[in-house]
Amino acid sequence: MGIEVAGLGGLILLILNIWAIVSIVGSGASTGSKVLWILFVLILPLIGFIVWLIAGPRGGARAAV
């Protein structure tokens, strides 16, 4: 049972990280900022996603703070 739960958690994290990367690429941030955010999310998947969710660049229609 534990393996299935861990596998499901990993799949959810993968989907969330893909969503974060797509959102980063579509944001209005500079190219260098996008690259740094993507690397951060890829290298530290869980922590990177949480930090991106709180402080990352937002969608293209919104101005970056």
DSSP file (Angstrom, degrees, kcal/mol; ACC not computed):
  #  RESIDUE AA STRUCTURE BP1 BP2  ACC     N-H-->O    O-->H-N    N-H-->O    O-->H-N    TCO  KAPPA ALPHA  PHI   PSI    X-CA   Y-CA   Z-CA
    1    1 A M     >        0   0    0      0, 0.0     4,-1.8     0, 0.0     5,-0.2   0.000 360.0 360.0 360.0 -36.9    0.0    0.0    0.0
    2    2 A G  H  >  +     0   0    0      1,-0.2     4,-2.2     2,-0.2     5,-0.2   0.849 360.0  53.6 -65.7 -35.0    2.8    2.4    0.8
    3    3 A I  H  > S+     0   0    0      2,-0.2     4,-2.4     1,-0.2    -1,-0.2   0.900 107.8  50.5 -66.9 -40.6    4.4    2.1   -2.6
    4    4 A E  H  > S+     0   0    0      2,-0.2     4,-2.2     1,-0.2    -2,-0.2   0.900 111.2  48.1 -65.0 -40.6    1.2    3.0   -4.4
    5    5 A V  H  X S+     0   0    0     -4,-1.8     4,-2.3     2,-0.2    -1,-0.2   0.908 112.9  47.8 -66.5 -42.4    0.7    6.1   -2.2
    6    6 A A  H  X S+     0   0    0     -4,-2.2     4,-2.3     1,-0.2    -2,-0.2   0.893 111.7  50.7 -65.9 -39.2    4.3    7.2   -2.8
    7    7 A G  H  X S+     0   0    0     -4,-2.4     4,-2.1     2,-0.2    -2,-0.2   0.891 110.5  48.9 -64.5 -39.9    3.9    6.7   -6.5
    8    8 A L  H  X S+     0   0    0     -4,-2.2     4,-2.4     2,-0.2    -2,-0.2   0.893 110.8  50.8 -66.7 -40.4    0.6    8.7   -6.6
    9    9 A G  H  X S+     0   0    0     -4,-2.3     4,-2.3     1,-0.2    -2,-0.2   0.900 110.2  49.5 -63.6 -40.7    2.3   11.5   -4.7
   10   10 A G  H  X S+     0   0    0     -4,-2.3     4,-2.3     2,-0.2    -2,-0.2   0.885 110.4  50.4 -65.0 -39.4    5.2   11.5   -7.1
   11   11 A L  H  X S+     0   0    0     -4,-2.1     4,-2.3     2,-0.2    -2,-0.2   0.907 110.8  49.0 -65.0 -42.3    2.8   11.6  -10.1
   12   12 A I  H  X S+     0   0    0     -4,-2.4     4,-2.4     2,-0.2    -2,-0.2   0.921 111.7  49.3 -62.9 -43.7    0.9   14.6   -8.5
   13   13 A L  H  X S+     0   0    0     -4,-2.3     4,-2.5     2,-0.2    -2,-0.2   0.896 109.8  51.9 -63.2 -40.1    4.2   16.4   -7.9
   14   14 A L  H  X S+     0   0    0     -4,-2.3     4,-2.3     2,-0.2    -2,-0.2   0.925 110.7  47.6 -60.9 -45.5    5.3   15.8  -11.5
   15   15 A I  H  X S+     0   0    0     -4,-2.3     4,-2.2     1,-0.2    -2,-0.2   0.911 112.5  49.1 -63.5 -42.6    2.0   17.2  -12.8
   16   16 A L  H  X S+     0   0    0     -4,-2.4     4,-2.3     1,-0.2    -1,-0.2   0.888 111.2  49.9 -64.6 -38.9    2.3   20.3  -10.5
   17   17 A N  H  X S+     0   0    0     -4,-2.5     4,-2.5     2,-0.2    -2,-0.2   0.886 109.7  50.2 -68.4 -38.1    5.9   20.9  -11.6
   18   18 A I  H  X S+     0   0    0     -4,-2.3     4,-2.4     2,-0.2    -2,-0.2   0.917 111.1  49.8 -63.8 -41.9    4.9   20.6  -15.3
   19   19 A W  H  X S+     0   0    0     -4,-2.2     4,-2.2     1,-0.2    -2,-0.2   0.905 110.9  49.9 -61.3 -42.2    2.1   23.1  -14.7
   20   20 A A  H  X S+     0   0    0     -4,-2.3     4,-2.4     2,-0.2    -2,-0.2   0.917 110.9  48.6 -63.5 -43.5    4.6   25.4  -12.9
   21   21 A I  H  X S+     0   0    0     -4,-2.5     4,-2.6     2,-0.2    -2,-0.2   0.909 111.1  49.7 -65.3 -42.1    7.1   25.2  -15.8
   22   22 A V  H  X S+     0   0    0     -4,-2.4     4,-1.8     1,-0.2    -1,-0.2   0.909 112.7  48.2 -62.4 -41.0    4.4   26.0  -18.4
   23   23 A S  H  < S+     0   0    0     -4,-2.2     4,-0.5     2,-0.2    -2,-0.2   0.879 110.8  50.9 -66.6 -38.0    3.3   28.9  -16.3
   24   24 A I  H >< S+     0   0    0     -4,-2.4     3,-1.1     1,-0.2     5,-0.3   0.933 110.0  49.3 -64.3 -46.2    6.8   30.2  -15.9
   25   25 A V  H 3< S+     0   0    0     -4,-2.6    -1,-0.2     1,-0.3    -2,-0.2   0.871 113.4  47.5 -61.9 -37.1    7.5   30.0  -19.7
   26   26 A G  T 3< S+     0   0    0     -4,-1.8    34,-0.6    -5,-0.2    -1,-0.3   0.478  93.1 104.3 -83.4  -2.4    4.2   31.9  -20.4
   27   27 A S  B <  S-A   59   0A   0     -3,-1.1    33,-0.2    -4,-0.5    32,-0.2  -0.222  80.1-118.4 -76.5 168.9    4.9   34.6  -17.8
   28   28 A G  S    S+     0   0    0     30,-0.8    36,-0.1    31,-0.4    -1,-0.1   0.248  73.2 121.4 -90.0  12.7    6.0   38.1  -18.6
   29   29 A A  S    S-     0   0    0     29,-0.3    31,-0.0    -5,-0.3    34,-0.0  -0.232  72.5 -88.0 -73.3 164.9    9.3   37.7  -16.8
   30   30 A S     >  -     0   0    0      1,-0.1     4,-2.3     4,-0.0     5,-0.2  -0.269  37.8-109.8 -69.0 161.2   12.7   38.2  -18.4
   31   31 A T  H  > S+     0   0    0      1,-0.2     4,-2.5     2,-0.2     5,-0.2   0.899 118.2  51.5 -61.0 -43.2   14.4   35.2  -20.0
   32   32 A G  H  > S+     0   0    0      1,-0.2     4,-2.2     2,-0.2    -1,-0.2   0.896 110.1  49.3 -62.2 -40.3   17.1   35.0  -17.3
   33   33 A S  H  > S+     0   0    0      2,-0.2     4,-2.4     1,-0.2    -1,-0.2   0.899 110.2  51.1 -65.0 -41.0   14.5   35.0  -14.6
   34   34 A K  H  X S+     0   0    0     -4,-2.3     4,-2.6     2,-0.2     5,-0.2   0.930 109.6  50.1 -61.7 -45.4   12.5   32.3  -16.4
   35   35 A V  H  X S+     0   0    0     -4,-2.5     4,-2.5     1,-0.2    -2,-0.2   0.916 111.3  48.6 -60.8 -44.1   15.6   30.1  -16.7
   36   36 A L  H  X S+     0   0    0     -4,-2.2     4,-2.4     2,-0.2    -1,-0.2   0.915 112.4  48.0 -63.6 -43.4   16.4   30.5  -13.0
   37   37 A W  H  X S+     0   0    0     -4,-2.4     4,-2.4     2,-0.2    -2,-0.2   0.919 112.1  49.3 -64.0 -42.7   12.9   29.6  -11.9
   38   38 A I  H  X S+     0   0    0     -4,-2.6     4,-2.3     1,-0.2    -2,-0.2   0.926 112.1  48.1 -63.6 -44.3   12.7   26.6  -14.2
   39   39 A L  H  X S+     0   0    0     -4,-2.5     4,-2.8    -5,-0.2     5,-0.3   0.905 110.9  52.0 -60.8 -41.0   16.1   25.3  -12.9
   40   40 A F  H  X S+     0   0    0     -4,-2.4     4,-2.1     1,-0.2     8,-0.3   0.914 111.7  45.7 -62.3 -44.0   14.9   25.9   -9.3
   41   41 A V  H  < S+     0   0    0     -4,-2.4     8,-0.2     7,-0.2    -1,-0.2   0.866 116.2  46.3 -68.4 -35.8   11.7   23.9   -9.9
   42   42 A L  H  < S+     0   0    0     -4,-2.3    -2,-0.2    -5,-0.2    -1,-0.2   0.889 116.2  42.8 -74.0 -39.3   13.6   21.1  -11.6
   43   43 A I  H  < S+     0   0    0     -4,-2.8    -2,-0.2     1,-0.3    -3,-0.2   0.898 129.5  25.6 -76.8 -40.6   16.5   20.8   -9.1
   44   44 A L  S  X S-     0   0    0     -4,-2.1     4,-3.1    -5,-0.3     5,-0.4  -0.737  76.1-179.5-121.5  81.3   14.3   21.0   -6.0
   45   45 A P  H  > S+     0   0    0      0, 0.0     4,-1.8     0, 0.0    -1,-0.2   0.885  76.6  32.3 -55.6 -51.8   10.9   19.8   -7.1
   46   46 A L  H  > S+     0   0    0      2,-0.2     4,-2.1     1,-0.2     5,-0.2   0.965 127.2  38.3 -73.4 -51.6    8.8   20.1   -3.9
   47   47 A I  H  > S+     0   0    0      1,-0.2     4,-2.7     2,-0.2     5,-0.2   0.911 116.9  52.8 -65.4 -42.3   10.5   23.1   -2.4
   48   48 A G  H  X S+     0   0    0     -4,-3.1     4,-2.5    -8,-0.3    -1,-0.2   0.897 109.7  48.7 -60.3 -41.6   10.9   24.8   -5.8
   49   49 A F  H  X S+     0   0    0     -4,-1.8     4,-2.6    -5,-0.4    -1,-0.2   0.923 112.3  47.9 -64.7 -44.1    7.2   24.4   -6.5
   50   50 A I  H  X S+     0   0    0     -4,-2.1     4,-1.6     2,-0.2    -2,-0.2   0.926 114.2  45.9 -64.1 -44.9    6.1   25.8   -3.2
   51   51 A V  H  X S+     0   0    0     -4,-2.7     4,-3.3     1,-0.2     5,-0.4   0.911 113.4  50.0 -64.6 -41.5    8.4   28.8   -3.5
   52   52 A W  H  X S+     0   0    0     -4,-2.5     4,-2.3    -5,-0.2    -2,-0.2   0.910 107.9  54.1 -61.3 -41.6    7.3   29.4   -7.1
   53   53 A L  H  < S+     0   0    0     -4,-2.6    -1,-0.2     1,-0.2    -2,-0.2   0.860 118.1  35.5 -61.1 -36.6    3.7   29.2   -6.0
   54   54 A I  H  < S+     0   0    0     -4,-1.6    -2,-0.2    -5,-0.2    -1,-0.2   0.900 139.5   7.9 -83.6 -44.4    4.3   31.9   -3.4
   55   55 A A  H  < S+     0   0    0     -4,-3.3    -3,-0.2    -5,-0.2    -2,-0.2   0.375  93.4 118.3-125.6   3.3    6.8   34.2   -5.1
   56   56 A G  S  < S-     0   0    0     -4,-2.3     2,-0.1    -5,-0.4    -4,-0.0  -0.117  73.4 -77.6 -74.9 170.7    7.2   33.1   -8.7
   57   57 A P        -     0   0    0      0, 0.0    -1,-0.2     0, 0.0     2,-0.1  -0.382  50.6-136.9 -66.3 144.1    6.5   35.1  -11.9
   58   58 A R        -     0   0    0      1,-0.2   -30,-0.8    -3,-0.1   -29,-0.3  -0.325  35.8 -56.6 -96.9-179.7    2.8   35.3  -12.8
   59   59 A G  B >   -A   27   0A   0    -32,-0.2     3,-0.9     1,-0.1   -31,-0.4   0.024  53.1-104.1 -56.4 162.2    0.9   34.9  -16.1
   60   60 A G  T 3  S+     0   0    0    -34,-0.6    -1,-0.1     1,-0.2   -33,-0.1   0.763 116.8  58.1 -61.3 -29.5    1.7   37.1  -19.1
   61   61 A A  T 3  S+     0   0    0      2,-0.1     2,-0.3     0, 0.0    -1,-0.2   0.773  98.2  70.4 -75.6 -24.7   -1.4   39.2  -18.7
   62   62 A R  S <  S-     0   0    0     -3,-0.9   -34,-0.3     1,-0.0     2,-0.2  -0.688  88.6-114.7 -94.8 146.8   -0.4   40.3  -15.2
   63   63 A A        -     0   0    0     -2,-0.3     2,-0.2     1,-0.1    -4,-0.1  -0.552  32.2-113.4 -77.2 141.6    2.5   42.7  -14.5
   64   64 A A              0   0    0     -2,-0.2    -1,-0.1     1,-0.1    -4,-0.0  -0.540 360.0 360.0 -73.7 138.6    5.4   41.2  -12.6
   65   65 A V              0   0    0     -2,-0.2    -1,-0.1     0, 0.0    -2,-0.0   0.450 360.0 360.0 -88.7 360.0    5.8   42.7   -9.1
